[in-house]
Amino acid sequence: MKAYVLHQVNDLRYDEVPMPECPAGWAIVQVKAAGICSSDIARVFTKGTYHFPTIPGHEFSGVVCSVGDGGDSGWIGKRVGVFPLIPCRECPQCAEKHYEMCAHYDYLGSRRDGGFAEYVAVPVWNMVSLPDSVSYVSAAMLEPLVVALHAIKRGNLKEKDSVAIIGTGMIGMSAGQWAYKFGAKSVTVIARNEAKREIALKCGLDYLVHAQEEDMGQYDFVLEAVGSPESVEMAIRVAAPGGTVLLMGNPSGDIPLSQDVYWRVLRKQLTLKGTWNSSYDGINPSDWTEAVHAIYKKAVNVEVLVSHQFPQERLMDGLLLMSEHKEPYCKVMTIWNE
């Protein structure tokens, strides 16, 4: 089979590799769509994965081709999305079914081979069955969609809250849609420039290019979805007194706070919260089952967030588009096994 194998940092090759092994409790999924996450850019070009060689890619969907010995053959032929985190099932967090906070997790696409391949081995427990009307492209966006859903839930967003989303990536745009679904009065995406205005408007979100603080208003609920010192500071500055600031963006480095900004946290009596990953529990209700249902019912629109689409042979074009910021993008998607 063909796969993109990361041999070292900045050494990604489109190789012919053996089919993955399929032990008991696992399945082989033929990949149909795979999204490129911003974390993939860092893994490929600067930080690497946890070992080499590795096949990256953790946002993908496909169809089950086979199951391991003794597995449920009823899965074969089913269309699935995949929860990429593989919990240890033994740590205190796993005992409480907070699998996203597992202390010793494995992970498809960074700690073990992932979805930038024609076929990938995944635990059966991690597979999410899809209704026929949910496309592979939509299902490949489940992972960032549920991260956004988990964030909105973690923040305890209240009905009639005014919401600001700082960041214009897919997760931020998705979070804006979820915020409306949970009863927000208004949702404003705060951006650095005009590049994503059209996408935000298609999602039903207001759009503001940040200027002076006094022009931005004060918001009951602020979601920080960038991970830079400037965006965290802005989130605190634009939060209304008594408001909530939810920190979601992966940090680009240290996040220092000036004395003035720290004072604002105290004097406005802000609630600061963090969010990580998403809740999942196999076939039981979770963020994942809720997101699949929302796509099925068209309560959220994810395909509008796909700005670019490439065949599998051109995955590198998508990676370079994002890493070099060649043009504005939201979700860059690759199509496999056509």
N, C-alpha and C positions, 0 to 999 in steps of 0.2 A: 504494500500500500504506500501511498504518498503522504508525507507529513513534513511539517516545518520543524526542524530540530535545531535547538539552540545549543551549539557546541561550546561556546564561550560568549562572554559579553560582546555584543555587536558581531556575532558570527552565527547568523541564522541561515540554515540551508534547507532547500526543498529536496528532501532525500527520499529514496526508496528504503523502507524499513519493514521489519517483520510485523505481522499482525500481532496485536497485544494478546497476552495470555488471559484466560477467563476462568479464574478459580471458582469454587462453590460460593454462592452468594453474590456473584458478580454477573454482569452482562456485557455484551459487545454492542455498542451503538454505532450505527452508520451515521456520520455527521451530515446534516443537511444545511445548517446555517451556523455561523460563528461570528459573534461580534468582537470587535477590538476594543478593549478597555484601556483607559489611560495608564493603568498599572502595567499593562502589557508593554507599553512603550518603555517604561523604566526597566522592566525585566529584560527586554531584548537589547536595549542600547546602552544602559548605564549601570544597573544594579545586578543583573543576572537573576537566575533562579537559585534554588537551594542546593542544586547539584547539577553537574553536566554529564552527559547530554540530557536535555529535557524538551519535551514538546509543550509549548505554552498553549494558552487559550482556556478560559474558564466560563465563557458565556456562549453556550451552544445548545443546539437541539438536534434531534434526529429520530431514527427509527431503530428499534431493537432487532438485532440480527440473530443473536443466540444468547443463551444463559448457561452458567456453569453447571457442572454435574449436580443433579438433584434439584435444580432450580425450577421455578414455575414457568413452564413452557407457554403459558398464557400470555406472557409478556412479548413473545416473539411476534414481530409485525406491528407492535404498538408504537405510536408516535409519542415522544417524550421530551420534556425539558429535564435539566439535571441540576440539582443542588451540588455545587462543587466542593463544599467542605465535608470532609470525612472525619467525624468525631471519634475519639478514642473509646467512648462509652464507659469509661472507668473513673474519670476525675469527678470532683464534687459538682462542677457545673453540669456535666453530662448526667449525673444522678438526678439533678433537678430539671433535666430536659432543656437546659439552656445551651444547646449544642453549639450555637454561634460563639460562645465564650469558652469552648473546650480548651483545656490547658495543653493538650498534646495532639492536636488535630493534624490530619493530612489534608492536602488540597490539590485538586486537579488543575494542572496548568502551571504550577509553581513548585510544589513539592513532589509531584508525580506527573506523568504524561497527561496532557489535556487535549483540548478539542480542535487545535489547528492541525487536524489529521483526518484522513478519510474514515478511520475507525478509532474508537476509544473505548477502553474498559472502564466501567463505572459500577459501583455497588448498586445492587437492585434497590436497596433502601433509599438511595439518592435519586431515583427516577420518579418523575412526575408525569402521570398520564395526561394526554392532551385531548380535548374535544377535536373532532375533525375540522371544525370551522376555525380553529386557532392555527394560523400559519406557522411554518418553521421559523420564519423571520421574527414574528412576534414572540415565539417561544424562546428564541435565542436572546431576547431582551428581558426575559424574566428575572435574571439575576440582578441587574441594576434596578429594575422596576421594584423588586421586593426590598432592596436596600432602601429605596426611597419610602416605601410603605412603612417599613420598620422604623425609620426615622420619625415620620409623622406620628406614629403610635407612641414612640418613646417620649416625644415632646408633649404628649397630652394636649394636643391642639383642641381648643374649645370652639364651639359654635360661635359664629359672628366675629372670630378673631380676624384682625388684619395681619396678613402674612407677608414677609419679605423672604425671598430666596436669593442668596448671594452666590452666584455661579450659574453658568449657562450650559453645563454639560447635560447629558441625558438624565442623570440622577436628579439634578436640580429641577429640570423641566418636568420630570415624572412626579417629583415631590409636590410641585405646584398643582398638578392634576389631582393627586391624592388629597391635598389640602382642601380643595373645593369639595371633593367627595365627602370629606369629614366635616363640612359645614362652614368653612372659612368665608368671611364676608368679602374679602378681596385678597388677591395674590399678586404681588409685584416681583418680577425678576429684576435684580439689580446687576447690571453688566458693565464691562469696561468699555464697550464700544457698540456699534449698531449691528454687528455681524449676525446676531441670532434673533433679531427682532421678529422676523417673519415666522420663525419656528415657534417662538413664544406666543405670538398672536394665534397661530393655528391651534395651540394648546389651550386657548382661552385665557391666557395670562397677560397681565399688564407688563410693560417693559420700560425700564428706566436706566439710562446711562448715568452712572454716578458722577455727580459734580460736587457742588458744595454741600456740606452736611445739612444745612438749613433747607435745601431743596428736596431732601429725601423723605421727610416725614418721620414719624415714629410708629413702630409696628409692635403689635402684641406678641407675635411669634416670629422669630428670625432664625432661618436655617442657613448655616454657614457651610457651603458645599465646595470650597476651593482648597483650604488648607494652608493659606499663606498668612503671615503676620498681619498684612494689610486687610485681608478679608475678615479675620477674627476681630481686629480692632473696629472695622466698620460695623460688624454685626452688633457689637456692644454699644456703639455710638447710636445706631438707629433703633435699638430696642426701646420700647416705651417703658416708663416706670412700672415696676411690677411685672414686666414681661418675661418671656422665656427665650433664651438663646440656646439653640441646639447645634452642637459642633459635630460635623460629619466629614468634612474634607480631610483626606489623608495629608498629614503635615509634610510640607516641602522641606522642613528643617526645624530648628528651634522656633518657638512662638513666644517671643517676649512681649510683655505688656508694660506700657509706660505707666507712670504713676497716675497720670490724668485718666487714662482708660480704666485702670484698676479702681480708682475712686468712683467711676460711673457704675461699676458693678455693685459697689456698696450702696451708694446713695440712691440708685434707682431700684435697689433691692431685687436685682435680677436673679432668675433661676438659670444656672448654666448646667447643661446636660451634655453627655456624650452618647453617640450611637455607633453600633458596630454590626455590620453584616445583616443577617435577617433570621427570623425564627423558622425552623423546619422540623418536622417530626414524621417523616415517612408519609403514609397515606392519611394521617390524622390532620385535622385543621391546623393551618399555620399561615404565615405570610404568603407562602407559595401557593397554597390552594386558593387563598383569597384573591391573589393576583391573577391566577388562571381564570377564575370565575369572572373577574372584572373585565378581562380581555374578551372572554366569551360573550359577555353581556354588553360589550362595547361601552362600558362605564369609564374606561380609560383608553386613550389612543396612543399606542406606542409606535406604530409604523410611520406616523408623521414625523417621528424623531430621526428616522434613517435619512441621513444626508448624502451618503455615498454607499454604493454597492459594487463589489468586485467578485469575479469568479475566483475559485481557490488558487489558481495559478498566479493571481495578481495580489495575493495577500500583502506582499512586501510593498506594493504601491500604497495600500491603505496605511500601513505602518509608517511609511515615509511621509505621507500626507499629514499625519498627525504629529509626528516627531518634529517635522520641519515647518509645521503650520503653513503649508503651502496655500491653503484657502480655508475659509470658515467651514467647520464641520460640527455635527452633533454626534450621531451614532454611525460609525463606519462598520458595514456588515460585509461578510464574505459568504458566498454560496458554494456548497460542496456537493460532490457526487451527482451532478446534473447529467 
